Amino acid sequence: MTGTDESDRDVDRFESARNTVLQHRDGRTCFHCQGDGCGQHTWAIEELGRHPGGRKLLRQLGFPIDDSTEEGQPR
């Protein structure tokens, strides 16, 4: 497995998303940020929303999370 293959593991994407969201806490920025926003931060929120643990973290950080869209839940 190459380094590129390893970075596509679910756990790696989750960890990257978690780190990105935490980096942006309290209005801070990252090196991906530009004047009109941060695509990396947007991706991170979407990625965390796909995982129960990620949704829990987002709720703890004050993001409005709609749990009715979780897999297996009625819409």
PQR file of N, CA, C, O and H, with PARSE charges and radii, in Angstrom:
ATOM      1  N   MET A   1       0.850  -1.176   0.000 -0.4000 1.5000
ATOM      2  CA  MET A   1       0.000   0.000   0.000 -0.0000 2.0000
ATOM      3  C   MET A   1       0.896   1.239   0.000  0.5500 1.7000
ATOM      4  O   MET A   1       1.874   1.302   0.746 -0.5500 1.4000
ATOM      5  N   THR A   2       0.572   2.188  -0.809 -0.4000 1.5000
ATOM      6  CA  THR A   2       1.356   3.414  -0.870 -0.0000 2.0000
ATOM      7  C   THR A   2       0.823   4.435   0.120  0.5500 1.7000
ATOM      8  O   THR A   2      -0.259   4.257   0.680 -0.5500 1.4000
ATOM      9  H   THR A   2      -0.222   2.137  -1.414  0.4000 1.0000
ATOM     10  N   GLY A   3       1.571   5.493   0.334 -0.4000 1.5000
ATOM     11  CA  GLY A   3       1.126   6.561   1.216 -0.0000 2.0000
ATOM     12  C   GLY A   3      -0.181   7.171   0.755  0.5500 1.7000
ATOM     13  O   GLY A   3      -1.013   7.558   1.576 -0.5500 1.4000
ATOM     14  H   GLY A   3       2.449   5.637  -0.122  0.4000 1.0000
ATOM     15  N   THR A   4      -0.369   7.259  -0.549 -0.4000 1.5000
ATOM     16  CA  THR A   4      -1.608   7.801  -1.095 -0.0000 2.0000
ATOM     17  C   THR A   4      -2.777   6.892  -0.763  0.5500 1.7000
ATOM     18  O   THR A   4      -3.845   7.372  -0.382 -0.5500 1.4000
ATOM     19  H   THR A   4       0.306   6.945  -1.216  0.4000 1.0000
ATOM     20  N   ASP A   5      -2.591   5.591  -0.900 -0.4000 1.5000
ATOM     21  CA  ASP A   5      -3.648   4.647  -0.572 -0.0000 2.0000
ATOM     22  C   ASP A   5      -4.013   4.734   0.904  0.5500 1.7000
ATOM     23  O   ASP A   5      -5.191   4.691   1.259 -0.5500 1.4000
ATOM     24  H   ASP A   5      -1.724   5.201  -1.208  0.4000 1.0000
ATOM     25  N   GLU A   6      -3.026   4.854   1.747 -0.4000 1.5000
ATOM     26  CA  GLU A   6      -3.271   4.904   3.177 -0.0000 2.0000
ATOM     27  C   GLU A   6      -4.088   6.121   3.569  0.5500 1.7000
ATOM     28  O   GLU A   6      -4.898   6.047   4.493 -0.5500 1.4000
ATOM     29  H   GLU A   6      -2.069   4.889   1.459  0.4000 1.0000
ATOM     30  N   SER A   7      -3.890   7.243   2.882 -0.4000 1.5000
ATOM     31  CA  SER A   7      -4.583   8.466   3.259 -0.0000 2.0000
ATOM     32  C   SER A   7      -6.050   8.436   2.879  0.5500 1.7000
ATOM     33  O   SER A   7      -6.795   9.336   3.267 -0.5500 1.4000
ATOM     34  H   SER A   7      -3.232   7.302   2.131  0.4000 1.0000
ATOM     35  N   ASP A   8      -6.492   7.432   2.133 -0.4000 1.5000
ATOM     36  CA  ASP A   8      -7.887   7.337   1.738 -0.0000 2.0000
ATOM     37  C   ASP A   8      -8.681   6.427   2.673  0.5500 1.7000
ATOM     38  O   ASP A   8      -9.825   6.086   2.372 -0.5500 1.4000
ATOM     39  H   ASP A   8      -5.887   6.700   1.818  0.4000 1.0000
ATOM     40  N   ARG A   9      -8.099   6.033   3.790 -0.4000 1.5000
ATOM     41  CA  ARG A   9      -8.828   5.207   4.745 -0.0000 2.0000
ATOM     42  C   ARG A   9      -9.840   6.068   5.483  0.5500 1.7000
ATOM     43  O   ARG A   9      -9.608   7.253   5.720 -0.5500 1.4000
ATOM     44  H   ARG A   9      -7.170   6.310   4.034  0.4000 1.0000
ATOM     45  N   ASP A  10     -10.973   5.458   5.848 -0.4000 1.5000
ATOM     46  CA  ASP A  10     -12.021   6.193   6.561 -0.0000 2.0000
ATOM     47  C   ASP A  10     -11.483   6.874   7.802  0.5500 1.7000
ATOM     48  O   ASP A  10     -11.793   8.036   8.062 -0.5500 1.4000
ATOM     49  H   ASP A  10     -11.162   4.495   5.655  0.4000 1.0000
ATOM     50  N   VAL A  11     -10.685   6.161   8.563 -0.4000 1.5000
ATOM     51  CA  VAL A  11     -10.165   6.713   9.813 -0.0000 2.0000
ATOM     52  C   VAL A  11      -9.267   7.925   9.552  0.5500 1.7000
ATOM     53  O   VAL A  11      -9.263   8.870  10.342 -0.5500 1.4000
ATOM     54  H   VAL A  11     -10.434   5.216   8.351  0.4000 1.0000
ATOM     55  N   ASP A  12      -8.515   7.908   8.467 -0.4000 1.5000
ATOM     56  CA  ASP A  12      -7.658   9.048   8.134 -0.0000 2.0000
ATOM     57  C   ASP A  12      -8.474  10.261   7.712  0.5500 1.7000
ATOM     58  O   ASP A  12      -8.164  11.388   8.096 -0.5500 1.4000
ATOM     59  H   ASP A  12      -8.518   7.141   7.826  0.4000 1.0000
ATOM     60  N   ARG A  13      -9.520  10.027   6.921 -0.4000 1.5000
ATOM     61  CA  ARG A  13     -10.383  11.140   6.507 -0.0000 2.0000
ATOM     62  C   ARG A  13     -11.098  11.734   7.718  0.5500 1.7000
ATOM     63  O   ARG A  13     -11.212  12.953   7.840 -0.5500 1.4000
ATOM     64  H   ARG A  13      -9.772   9.111   6.609  0.4000 1.0000
ATOM     65  N   PHE A  14     -11.580  10.864   8.616 -0.4000 1.5000
ATOM     66  CA  PHE A  14     -12.248  11.337   9.819 -0.0000 2.0000
ATOM     67  C   PHE A  14     -11.302  12.184  10.660  0.5500 1.7000
ATOM     68  O   PHE A  14     -11.673  13.266  11.117 -0.5500 1.4000
ATOM     69  H   PHE A  14     -11.487   9.874   8.517  0.4000 1.0000
ATOM     70  N   GLU A  15     -10.097  11.701  10.863 -0.4000 1.5000
ATOM     71  CA  GLU A  15      -9.123  12.423  11.687 -0.0000 2.0000
ATOM     72  C   GLU A  15      -8.752  13.763  11.057  0.5500 1.7000
ATOM     73  O   GLU A  15      -8.622  14.769  11.755 -0.5500 1.4000
ATOM     74  H   GLU A  15      -9.796  10.822  10.492  0.4000 1.0000
ATOM     75  N   SER A  16      -8.586  13.774   9.746 -0.4000 1.5000
ATOM     76  CA  SER A  16      -8.280  15.018   9.049 -0.0000 2.0000
ATOM     77  C   SER A  16      -9.433  16.013   9.187  0.5500 1.7000
ATOM     78  O   SER A  16      -9.217  17.201   9.428 -0.5500 1.4000
ATOM     79  H   SER A  16      -8.692  12.957   9.178  0.4000 1.0000
ATOM     80  N   ALA A  17     -10.648  15.516   9.031 -0.4000 1.5000
ATOM     81  CA  ALA A  17     -11.829  16.374   9.177 -0.0000 2.0000
ATOM     82  C   ALA A  17     -11.935  16.909  10.601  0.5500 1.7000
ATOM     83  O   ALA A  17     -12.217  18.091  10.803 -0.5500 1.4000
ATOM     84  H   ALA A  17     -10.824  14.551   8.835  0.4000 1.0000
ATOM     85  N   ARG A  18     -11.713  16.052  11.579 -0.4000 1.5000
ATOM     86  CA  ARG A  18     -11.777  16.464  12.981 -0.0000 2.0000
ATOM     87  C   ARG A  18     -10.749  17.550  13.265  0.5500 1.7000
ATOM     88  O   ARG A  18     -11.062  18.564  13.889 -0.5500 1.4000
ATOM     89  H   ARG A  18     -11.485  15.092  11.415  0.4000 1.0000
ATOM     90  N   ASN A  19      -9.527  17.333  12.805 -0.4000 1.5000
ATOM     91  CA  ASN A  19      -8.469  18.321  13.027 -0.0000 2.0000
ATOM     92  C   ASN A  19      -8.795  19.646  12.353  0.5500 1.7000
ATOM     93  O   ASN A  19      -8.544  20.710  12.920 -0.5500 1.4000
ATOM     94  H   ASN A  19      -9.273  16.509  12.298  0.4000 1.0000
ATOM     95  N   THR A  20      -9.351  19.590  11.147 -0.4000 1.5000
ATOM     96  CA  THR A  20      -9.698  20.812  10.428 -0.0000 2.0000
ATOM     97  C   THR A  20     -10.772  21.599  11.162  0.5500 1.7000
ATOM     98  O   THR A  20     -10.646  22.813  11.323 -0.5500 1.4000
ATOM     99  H   THR A  20      -9.555  18.726  10.686  0.4000 1.0000
ATOM    100  N   VAL A  21     -11.826  20.924  11.608 -0.4000 1.5000
ATOM    101  CA  VAL A  21     -12.902  21.609  12.330 -0.0000 2.0000
ATOM    102  C   VAL A  21     -12.368  22.205  13.625  0.5500 1.7000
ATOM    103  O   VAL A  21     -12.707  23.336  13.974 -0.5500 1.4000
ATOM    104  H   VAL A  21     -11.928  19.938  11.477  0.4000 1.0000
ATOM    105  N   LEU A  22     -11.540  21.459  14.334 -0.4000 1.5000
ATOM    106  CA  LEU A  22     -10.975  21.989  15.575 -0.0000 2.0000
ATOM    107  C   LEU A  22     -10.060  23.184  15.309  0.5500 1.7000
ATOM    108  O   LEU A  22     -10.011  24.116  16.111 -0.5500 1.4000
ATOM    109  H   LEU A  22     -11.264  20.541  14.051  0.4000 1.0000
ATOM    110  N   GLN A  23      -9.343  23.163  14.202 -0.4000 1.5000
ATOM    111  CA  GLN A  23      -8.468  24.283  13.845 -0.0000 2.0000
ATOM    112  C   GLN A  23      -9.268  25.561  13.623  0.5500 1.7000
ATOM    113  O   GLN A  23      -8.777  26.657  13.895 -0.5500 1.4000
ATOM    114  H   GLN A  23      -9.382  22.406  13.550  0.4000 1.0000
ATOM    115  N   HIS A  24     -10.487  25.427  13.135 -0.4000 1.5000
ATOM    116  CA  HIS A  24     -11.318  26.589  12.825 -0.0000 2.0000
ATOM    117  C   HIS A  24     -12.158  27.072  14.010  0.5500 1.7000
ATOM    118  O   HIS A  24     -12.924  28.025  13.869 -0.5500 1.4000
ATOM    119  H   HIS A  24     -10.886  24.537  12.914  0.4000 1.0000
ATOM    120  N   ARG A  25     -12.028  26.440  15.158 -0.4000 1.5000
ATOM    121  CA  ARG A  25     -12.784  26.880  16.334 -0.0000 2.0000
ATOM    122  C   ARG A  25     -12.471  28.326  16.663  0.5500 1.7000
ATOM    123  O   ARG A  25     -11.357  28.799  16.439 -0.5500 1.4000
ATOM    124  H   ARG A  25     -11.405  25.666  15.272  0.4000 1.0000
ATOM    125  N   ASP A  26     -13.432  29.002  17.181 -0.4000 1.5000
ATOM    126  CA  ASP A  26     -13.267  30.374  17.672 -0.0000 2.0000
ATOM    127  C   ASP A  26     -12.769  31.339  16.599  0.5500 1.7000
ATOM    128  O   ASP A  26     -12.035  32.282  16.893 -0.5500 1.4000
ATOM    129  H   ASP A  26     -14.337  28.617  17.364  0.4000 1.0000
ATOM    130  N   GLY A  27     -13.177  31.095  15.347 -0.4000 1.5000
ATOM    131  CA  GLY A  27     -12.839  32.014  14.272 -0.0000 2.0000
ATOM    132  C   GLY A  27     -11.433  31.916  13.727  0.5500 1.7000
ATOM    133  O   GLY A  27     -11.025  32.749  12.918 -0.5500 1.4000
ATOM    134  H   GLY A  27     -13.773  30.329  15.107  0.4000 1.0000
ATOM    135  N   ARG A  28     -10.685  30.916  14.153 -0.4000 1.5000
ATOM    136  CA  ARG A  28      -9.324  30.766  13.629 -0.0000 2.0000
ATOM    137  C   ARG A  28      -9.366  30.272  12.189  0.5500 1.7000
ATOM    138  O   ARG A  28     -10.417  29.864  11.695 -0.5500 1.4000
ATOM    139  H   ARG A  28     -11.017  30.239  14.810  0.4000 1.0000
ATOM    140  N   THR A  29      -8.245  30.309  11.537 -0.4000 1.5000
ATOM    141  CA  THR A  29      -8.155  29.917  10.131 -0.0000 2.0000
ATOM    142  C   THR A  29      -7.046  28.880   9.938  0.5500 1.7000
ATOM    143  O   THR A  29      -6.298  28.559  10.861 -0.5500 1.4000
ATOM    144  H   THR A  29      -7.391  30.640  11.938  0.4000 1.0000
ATOM    145  N   CYS A  30      -6.967  28.371   8.714 -0.4000 1.5000
ATOM    146  CA  CYS A  30      -5.909  27.428   8.348 -0.0000 2.0000
ATOM    147  C   CYS A  30      -5.276  27.909   7.046  0.5500 1.7000
ATOM    148  O   CYS A  30      -5.691  28.923   6.485 -0.5500 1.4000
ATOM    149  H   CYS A  30      -7.575  28.632   7.964  0.4000 1.0000
ATOM    150  N   PHE A  31      -4.286  27.189   6.576 -0.4000 1.5000
ATOM    151  CA  PHE A  31      -3.599  27.622   5.355 -0.0000 2.0000
ATOM    152  C   PHE A  31      -4.447  27.422   4.106  0.5500 1.7000
ATOM    153  O   PHE A  31      -4.064  27.884   3.031 -0.5500 1.4000
ATOM    154  H   PHE A  31      -3.949  26.365   7.032  0.4000 1.0000
ATOM    155  N   HIS A  32      -5.598  26.742   4.218 -0.4000 1.5000
ATOM    156  CA  HIS A  32      -6.514  26.591   3.083 -0.0000 2.0000
ATOM    157  C   HIS A  32      -7.474  27.768   2.975  0.5500 1.7000
ATOM    158  O   HIS A  32      -8.077  27.986   1.924 -0.5500 1.4000
ATOM    159  H   HIS A  32      -5.909  26.366   5.091  0.4000 1.0000
ATOM    160  N   CYS A  33      -7.616  28.520   4.046 -0.4000 1.5000
ATOM    161  CA  CYS A  33      -8.588  29.618   4.088 -0.0000 2.0000
ATOM    162  C   CYS A  33      -8.230  30.709   3.086  0.5500 1.7000
ATOM    163  O   CYS A  33      -7.065  31.052   2.883 -0.5500 1.4000
ATOM    164  H   CYS A  33      -7.127  28.344   4.900  0.4000 1.0000
ATOM    165  N   GLN A  34      -9.284  31.237   2.471 -0.4000 1.5000
ATOM    166  CA  GLN A  34      -9.143  32.368   1.566 -0.0000 2.0000
ATOM    167  C   GLN A  34     -10.180  33.404   1.971  0.5500 1.7000
ATOM    168  O   GLN A  34     -10.998  33.150   2.855 -0.5500 1.4000
ATOM    169  H   GLN A  34     -10.230  30.959   2.636  0.4000 1.0000
ATOM    170  N   GLY A  35     -10.155  34.534   1.351 -0.4000 1.5000
ATOM    171  CA  GLY A  35     -11.062  35.619   1.712 -0.0000 2.0000
ATOM    172  C   GLY A  35     -12.527  35.252   1.654  0.5500 1.7000
ATOM    173  O   GLY A  35     -13.326  35.789   2.421 -0.5500 1.4000
ATOM    174  H   GLY A  35      -9.491  34.740   0.633  0.4000 1.0000
ATOM    175  N   ASP A  36     -12.898  34.349   0.762 -0.4000 1.5000
ATOM    176  CA  ASP A  36     -14.313  33.995   0.604 -0.0000 2.0000
ATOM    177  C   ASP A  36     -14.688  32.704   1.312  0.5500 1.7000
ATOM    178  O   ASP A  36     -15.751  32.146   1.038 -0.5500 1.4000
ATOM    179  H   ASP A  36     -12.249  33.913   0.139  0.4000 1.0000
ATOM    180  N   GLY A  37     -13.849  32.215   2.212 -0.4000 1.5000
ATOM    181  CA  GLY A  37     -14.185  31.015   2.974 -0.0000 2.0000
ATOM    182  C   GLY A  37     -13.112  29.952   2.864  0.5500 1.7000
ATOM    183  O   GLY A  37     -12.010  30.194   2.373 -0.5500 1.4000
ATOM    184  H   GLY A  37     -12.986  32.668   2.435  0.4000 1.0000
ATOM    185  N   CYS A  38     -13.463  28.774   3.334 -0.4000 1.5000
ATOM    186  CA  CYS A  38     -12.498  27.676   3.357 -0.0000 2.0000
ATOM    187  C   CYS A  38     -13.177  26.396   2.885  0.5500 1.7000
ATOM    188  O   CYS A  38     -14.022  25.832   3.579 -0.5500 1.4000
ATOM    189  H   CYS A  38     -14.358  28.577   3.733  0.4000 1.0000
ATOM    190  N   GLY A  39     -12.799  25.955   1.713 -0.4000 1.5000
ATOM    191  CA  GLY A  39     -13.344  24.713   1.161 -0.0000 2.0000
ATOM    192  C   GLY A  39     -12.985  23.507   2.007  0.5500 1.7000
ATOM    193  O   GLY A  39     -13.766  22.559   2.095 -0.5500 1.4000
ATOM    194  H   GLY A  39     -12.112  26.413   1.149  0.4000 1.0000
ATOM    195  N   GLN A  40     -11.830  23.527   2.622 -0.4000 1.5000
ATOM    196  CA  GLN A  40     -11.402  22.419   3.474 -0.0000 2.0000
ATOM    197  C   GLN A  40     -12.308  22.318   4.700  0.5500 1.7000
ATOM    198  O   GLN A  40     -12.670  21.218   5.118 -0.5500 1.4000
ATOM    199  H   GLN A  40     -11.196  24.297   2.550  0.4000 1.0000
ATOM    200  N   HIS A  41     -12.670  23.450   5.266 -0.4000 1.5000
ATOM    201  CA  HIS A  41     -13.556  23.464   6.429 -0.0000 2.0000
ATOM    202  C   HIS A  41     -14.946  22.953   6.042  0.5500 1.7000
ATOM    203  O   HIS A  41     -15.557  22.188   6.787 -0.5500 1.4000
ATOM    204  H   HIS A  41     -12.376  24.343   4.927  0.4000 1.0000
ATOM    205  N   THR A  42     -15.435  23.370   4.895 -0.4000 1.5000
ATOM    206  CA  THR A  42     -16.725  22.894   4.398 -0.0000 2.0000
ATOM    207  C   THR A  42     -16.700  21.384   4.226  0.5500 1.7000
ATOM    208  O   THR A  42     -17.623  20.693   4.657 -0.5500 1.4000
ATOM    209  H   THR A  42     -14.938  23.991   4.289  0.4000 1.0000
ATOM    210  N   TRP A  43     -15.634  20.862   3.590 -0.4000 1.5000
ATOM    211  CA  TRP A  43     -15.485  19.415   3.421 -0.0000 2.0000
ATOM    212  C   TRP A  43     -15.466  18.718   4.778  0.5500 1.7000
ATOM    213  O   TRP A  43     -16.108  17.682   4.949 -0.5500 1.4000
ATOM    214  H   TRP A  43     -14.884  21.424   3.240  0.4000 1.0000
ATOM    215  N   ALA A  44     -14.745  19.269   5.730 -0.4000 1.5000
ATOM    216  CA  ALA A  44     -14.590  18.642   7.039 -0.0000 2.0000
ATOM    217  C   ALA A  44     -15.931  18.512   7.753  0.5500 1.7000
ATOM    218  O   ALA A  44     -16.212  17.476   8.354 -0.5500 1.4000
ATOM    219  H   ALA A  44     -14.223  20.111   5.591  0.4000 1.0000
ATOM    220  N   ILE A  45     -16.749  19.537   7.694 -0.4000 1.5000
ATOM    221  CA  ILE A  45     -18.062  19.489   8.333 -0.0000 2.0000
ATOM    222  C   ILE A  45     -18.924  18.408   7.672  0.5500 1.7000
ATOM    223  O   ILE A  45     -19.597  17.639   8.358 -0.5500 1.4000
ATOM    224  H   ILE A  45     -16.520  20.379   7.205  0.4000 1.0000
ATOM    225  N   GLU A  46     -18.898  18.357   6.348 -0.4000 1.5000
ATOM    226  CA  GLU A  46     -19.658  17.336   5.625 -0.0000 2.0000
ATOM    227  C   GLU A  46     -19.152  15.937   5.968  0.5500 1.7000
ATOM    228  O   GLU A  46     -19.952  15.026   6.184 -0.5500 1.4000
ATOM    229  H   GLU A  46     -18.351  18.982   5.791  0.4000 1.0000
ATOM    230  N   GLU A  47     -17.841  15.762   6.020 -0.4000 1.5000
ATOM    231  CA  GLU A  47     -17.256  14.454   6.331 -0.0000 2.0000
ATOM    232  C   GLU A  47     -17.637  14.012   7.742  0.5500 1.7000
ATOM    233  O   GLU A  47     -18.026  12.861   7.939 -0.5500 1.4000
ATOM    234  H   GLU A  47     -17.192  16.502   5.845  0.4000 1.0000
ATOM    235  N   LEU A  48     -17.533  14.895   8.711 -0.4000 1.5000
ATOM    236  CA  LEU A  48     -17.891  14.534  10.080 -0.0000 2.0000
ATOM    237  C   LEU A  48     -19.376  14.212  10.203  0.5500 1.7000
ATOM    238  O   LEU A  48     -19.763  13.371  11.014 -0.5500 1.4000
ATOM    239  H   LEU A  48     -17.217  15.830   8.550  0.4000 1.0000
ATOM    240  N   GLY A  49     -20.204  14.870   9.410 -0.4000 1.5000
ATOM    241  CA  GLY A  49     -21.636  14.610   9.440 -0.0000 2.0000
ATOM    242  C   GLY A  49     -22.012  13.219   8.982  0.5500 1.7000
ATOM    243  O   GLY A  49     -23.143  12.784   9.199 -0.5500 1.4000
ATOM    244  H   GLY A  49     -19.890  15.553   8.751  0.4000 1.0000
ATOM    245  N   ARG A  50     -21.090  12.513   8.354 -0.4000 1.5000
ATOM    246  CA  ARG A  50     -21.340  11.150   7.881 -0.0000 2.0000
ATOM    247  C   ARG A  50     -21.106  10.099   8.960  0.5500 1.7000
ATOM    248  O   ARG A  50     -21.394   8.922   8.742 -0.5500 1.4000
ATOM    249  H   ARG A  50     -20.171  12.866   8.178  0.4000 1.0000
ATOM    250  N   HIS A  51     -20.595  10.495  10.104 -0.4000 1.5000
ATOM    251  CA  HIS A  51     -20.202   9.549  11.147 -0.0000 2.0000
ATOM    252  C   HIS A  51     -20.860   9.918  12.471  0.5500 1.7000
ATOM    253  O   HIS A  51     -20.914  11.097  12.823 -0.5500 1.4000
ATOM    254  H   HIS A  51     -20.360  11.451  10.281  0.4000 1.0000
ATOM    255  N   PRO A  52     -21.364   8.924  13.214 -0.5600 1.5000
ATOM    256  CA  PRO A  52     -21.980   9.229  14.517  0.2800 2.0000
ATOM    257  C   PRO A  52     -21.038  10.015  15.438  0.5500 1.7000
ATOM    258  O   PRO A  52     -21.465  10.984  16.066 -0.5500 1.4000
ATOM    259  N   GLY A  53     -19.791   9.621  15.526 -0.4000 1.5000
ATOM    260  CA  GLY A  53     -18.842  10.340  16.378 -0.0000 2.0000
ATOM    261  C   GLY A  53     -18.578  11.745  15.877  0.5500 1.7000
ATOM    262  O   GLY A  53     -18.361  12.663  16.669 -0.5500 1.4000
ATOM    263  H   GLY A  53     -19.444   8.834  15.017  0.4000 1.0000
ATOM    264  N   GLY A  54     -18.596  11.913  14.576 -0.4000 1.5000
ATOM    265  CA  GLY A  54     -18.403  13.238  13.990 -0.0000 2.0000
ATOM    266  C   GLY A  54     -19.586  14.148  14.269  0.5500 1.7000
ATOM    267  O   GLY A  54     -19.416  15.330  14.567 -0.5500 1.4000
ATOM    268  H   GLY A  54     -18.772  11.168  13.933  0.4000 1.0000
ATOM    269  N   ARG A  55     -20.793  13.585  14.171 -0.4000 1.5000
ATOM    270  CA  ARG A  55     -21.984  14.384  14.489 -0.0000 2.0000
ATOM    271  C   ARG A  55     -21.973  14.796  15.954  0.5500 1.7000
ATOM    272  O   ARG A  55     -22.371  15.910  16.295 -0.5500 1.4000
ATOM    273  H   ARG A  55     -20.931  12.624  13.929  0.4000 1.0000
ATOM    274  N   LYS A  56     -21.519  13.898  16.817 -0.4000 1.5000
ATOM    275  CA  LYS A  56     -21.430  14.223  18.244 -0.0000 2.0000
ATOM    276  C   LYS A  56     -20.462  15.386  18.459  0.5500 1.7000
ATOM    277  O   LYS A  56     -20.766  16.319  19.203 -0.5500 1.4000
ATOM    278  H   LYS A  56     -21.196  12.993  16.541  0.4000 1.0000
ATOM    279  N   LEU A  57     -19.296  15.333  17.808 -0.4000 1.5000
ATOM    280  CA  LEU A  57     -18.321  16.415  17.935 -0.0000 2.0000
ATOM    281  C   LEU A  57     -18.897  17.727  17.410  0.5500 1.7000
ATOM    282  O   LEU A  57     -18.750  18.769  18.048 -0.5500 1.4000
ATOM    283  H   LEU A  57     -19.049  14.576  17.203  0.4000 1.0000
ATOM    284  N   LEU A  58     -19.546  17.679  16.259 -0.4000 1.5000
ATOM    285  CA  LEU A  58     -20.123  18.901  15.694 -0.0000 2.0000
ATOM    286  C   LEU A  58     -21.160  19.503  16.636  0.5500 1.7000
ATOM    287  O   LEU A  58     -21.200  20.721  16.814 -0.5500 1.4000
ATOM    288  H   LEU A  58     -19.665  16.832  15.741  0.4000 1.0000
ATOM    289  N   ARG A  59     -22.004  18.659  17.243 -0.4000 1.5000
ATOM    290  CA  ARG A  59     -22.981  19.163  18.217 -0.0000 2.0000
ATOM    291  C   ARG A  59     -22.271  19.814  19.404  0.5500 1.7000
ATOM    292  O   ARG A  59     -22.687  20.875  19.870 -0.5500 1.4000
ATOM    293  H   ARG A  59     -21.972  17.670  17.099  0.4000 1.0000
ATOM    294  N   GLN A  60     -21.200  19.182  19.893 -0.4000 1.5000
ATOM    295  CA  GLN A  60     -20.455  19.729  21.027 -0.0000 2.0000
ATOM    296  C   GLN A  60     -19.855  21.093  20.697  0.5500 1.7000
ATOM    297  O   GLN A  60     -19.717  21.951  21.569 -0.5500 1.4000
ATOM    298  H   GLN A  60     -20.862  18.321  19.514  0.4000 1.0000
ATOM    299  N   LEU A  61     -19.504  21.281  19.431 -0.4000 1.5000
ATOM    300  CA  LEU A  61     -18.915  22.548  19.001 -0.0000 2.0000
ATOM    301  C   LEU A  61     -19.968  23.586  18.617  0.5500 1.7000
ATOM    302  O   LEU A  61     -19.625  24.701  18.226 -0.5500 1.4000
ATOM    303  H   LEU A  61     -19.616  20.584  18.722  0.4000 1.0000
ATOM    304  N   GLY A  62     -21.249  23.224  18.728 -0.4000 1.5000
ATOM    305  CA  GLY A  62     -22.318  24.179  18.480 -0.0000 2.0000
ATOM    306  C   GLY A  62     -22.887  24.189  17.078  0.5500 1.7000
ATOM    307  O   GLY A  62     -23.652  25.091  16.736 -0.5500 1.4000
ATOM    308  H   GLY A  62     -21.528  22.318  19.046  0.4000 1.0000
ATOM    309  N   PHE A  63     -22.534  23.206  16.247 -0.4000 1.5000
ATOM    310  CA  PHE A  63     -23.101  23.125  14.904 -0.0000 2.0000
ATOM    311  C   PHE A  63     -24.499  22.533  14.989  0.5500 1.7000
ATOM    312  O   PHE A  63     -24.714  21.576  15.733 -0.5500 1.4000
ATOM    313  H   PHE A  63     -21.913  22.473  16.525  0.4000 1.0000
ATOM    314  N   PRO A  64     -25.461  23.082  14.242 -0.5600 1.5000
ATOM    315  CA  PRO A  64     -26.807  22.499  14.237  0.2800 2.0000
ATOM    316  C   PRO A  64     -26.796  21.212  13.411  0.5500 1.7000
ATOM    317  O   PRO A  64     -26.568  21.248  12.202 -0.5500 1.4000
ATOM    318  N   ILE A  65     -27.041  20.096  14.057 -0.4000 1.5000
ATOM    319  CA  ILE A  65     -27.000  18.794  13.393 -0.0000 2.0000
ATOM    320  C   ILE A  65     -28.400  18.203  13.381  0.5500 1.7000
ATOM    321  O   ILE A  65     -29.054  18.113  14.420 -0.5500 1.4000
ATOM    322  H   ILE A  65     -27.227  20.067  15.039  0.4000 1.0000
ATOM    323  N   ASP A  66     -28.857  17.801  12.199 -0.4000 1.5000
ATOM    324  CA  ASP A  66     -30.170  17.172  12.033 -0.0000 2.0000
ATOM    325  C   ASP A  66     -29.969  15.664  12.025  0.5500 1.7000
ATOM    326  O   ASP A  66     -29.567  15.097  11.009 -0.5500 1.4000
ATOM    327  H   ASP A  66     -28.326  17.874  11.355  0.4000 1.0000
ATOM    328  N   ASP A  67     -30.243  15.014  13.139 -0.4000 1.5000
ATOM    329  CA  ASP A  67     -30.047  13.568  13.244 -0.0000 2.0000
ATOM    330  C   ASP A  67     -31.081  12.769  12.476  0.5500 1.7000
ATOM    331  O   ASP A  67     -30.926  11.554  12.346 -0.5500 1.4000
ATOM    332  H   ASP A  67     -30.570  15.475  13.965  0.4000 1.0000
ATOM    333  N   SER A  68     -32.124  13.393  11.964 -0.4000 1.5000
ATOM    334  CA  SER A  68     -33.138  12.648  11.224 -0.0000 2.0000
ATOM    335  C   SER A  68     -32.607  12.147   9.892  0.5500 1.7000
ATOM    336  O   SER A  68     -33.233  11.292   9.266 -0.5500 1.4000
ATOM    337  H   SER A  68     -32.249  14.379  12.069  0.4000 1.0000
ATOM    338  N   THR A  69     -31.466  12.661   9.444 -0.4000 1.5000
ATOM    339  CA  THR A  69     -30.896  12.213   8.176 -0.0000 2.0000
ATOM    340  C   THR A  69     -29.882  11.095   8.365  0.5500 1.7000
ATOM    341  O   THR A  69     -29.256  10.660   7.398 -0.5500 1.4000
ATOM    342  H   THR A  69     -30.958  13.356   9.952  0.4000 1.0000
ATOM    343  N   GLU A  70     -29.707  10.615   9.617 -0.4000 1.5000
ATOM    344  CA  GLU A  70     -28.784   9.513   9.855 -0.0000 2.0000
ATOM    345  C   GLU A  70     -29.286   8.277   9.138  0.5500 1.7000
ATOM    346  O   GLU A  70     -30.489   8.095   8.955 -0.5500 1.4000
ATOM    347  H   GLU A  70     -30.215  10.968  10.402  0.4000 1.0000
ATOM    348  N   GLU A  71     -28.358   7.434   8.737 -0.4000 1.5000
ATOM    349  CA  GLU A  71     -28.705   6.190   8.049 -0.0000 2.0000
ATOM    350  C   GLU A  71     -29.652   5.385   8.931  0.5500 1.7000
ATOM    351  O   GLU A  71     -29.414   5.218  10.127 -0.5500 1.4000
ATOM    352  H   GLU A  71     -27.380   7.582   8.887  0.4000 1.0000
ATOM    353  N   GLY A  72     -30.718   4.895   8.330 -0.4000 1.5000
ATOM    354  CA  GLY A  72     -31.670   4.077   9.053 -0.0000 2.0000
ATOM    355  C   GLY A  72     -32.739   4.857   9.783  0.5500 1.7000
ATOM    356  O   GLY A  72     -33.648   4.259  10.360 -0.5500 1.4000
ATOM    357  H   GLY A  72     -30.911   5.031   7.358  0.4000 1.0000
ATOM    358  N   GLN A  73     -32.657   6.161   9.775 -0.4000 1.5000
ATOM    359  CA  GLN A  73     -33.643   6.991  10.457 -0.0000 2.0000
ATOM    360  C   GLN A  73     -34.638   7.541   9.430  0.5500 1.7000
ATOM    361  O   GLN A  73     -34.256   7.862   8.305 -0.5500 1.4000
ATOM    362  H   GLN A  73     -31.919   6.647   9.306  0.4000 1.0000
ATOM    363  N   PRO A  74     -35.910   7.649   9.815 -0.5600 1.5000
ATOM    364  CA  PRO A  74     -36.890   8.238   8.890  0.2800 2.0000
ATOM    365  C   PRO A  74     -36.594   9.708   8.659  0.5500 1.7000
ATOM    366  O   PRO A  74     -36.071  10.389   9.541 -0.5500 1.4000
ATOM    367  N   ARG A  75     -36.924  10.189   7.493 -0.4000 1.5000
ATOM    368  CA  ARG A  75     -36.702  11.595   7.155 -0.0000 2.0000
ATOM    369  C   ARG A  75     -37.914  12.412   7.433  0.5500 1.7000
ATOM    370  O   ARG A  75     -37.907  13.623   7.208 -0.5500 1.4000
ATOM    371  H   ARG A  75     -37.349   9.636   6.777  0.4000 1.0000
TER
END
